[in-house]
């Protein structure tokens, strides 16, 4: 691919994923950062929750490193960004469907 503008946009997508994953990796390793990002200042996880967050942080760190590896040859390693995007779209879908469900039941309660 020789189109510099297109390559720039592809690399921007990778770097956005790298930034987001790195931020959430830090948040999963640090309950204080997690509390700030989620808007829950009273967040005080117990040991089990901290262990789960540590495992999640390890996975996020690994995926961040995978994205850094993939951005070096973004076309050849495009499956990495496709997996990242599909996971993100699924997260958005699940969150949006929960929101719709909650609003629907709130509407039924007031009917």
Helices and strands as residue ranges (DSSP letters): H 4-29, H 31-38, H 47-71, H 78-110
